[in-house]
């Protein structure tokens, strides 16, 4: 079972990135999926969660209105669209199926001022 995050990179403040999380080895379509991030010297924090159906979404206050989580169950993929990026969004971003205990390797997002 693997969760592979991709799409990170270096972007200027105000820019956008779209992260993808491809799941393999089993289907995750019946489970909520989440994105977390960890900045240097800080604890890992929750960014966003999407229900198994995609109907319900939850966001950290720090990203609400700027980030959008979505999923494509047919392709076992979860996305995080990040707009209006700020330097404080710089972190390693991880996708996770928390209820199943699966965490992917992270992808680095760096936002320059």
Buried (B, 14 or more C-beta within 10 A) or exposed (E): EEBBBBBBEEBEEEBEBBBBBBBEEEEBBEBBBBBBBBBEEEEBEBBBBBEBEBEEBBBBEEBEEBBBBBBEBEEBBBBBBBBEBBEEBBBBBBBBBBEBEBBBEBBEBBBEE
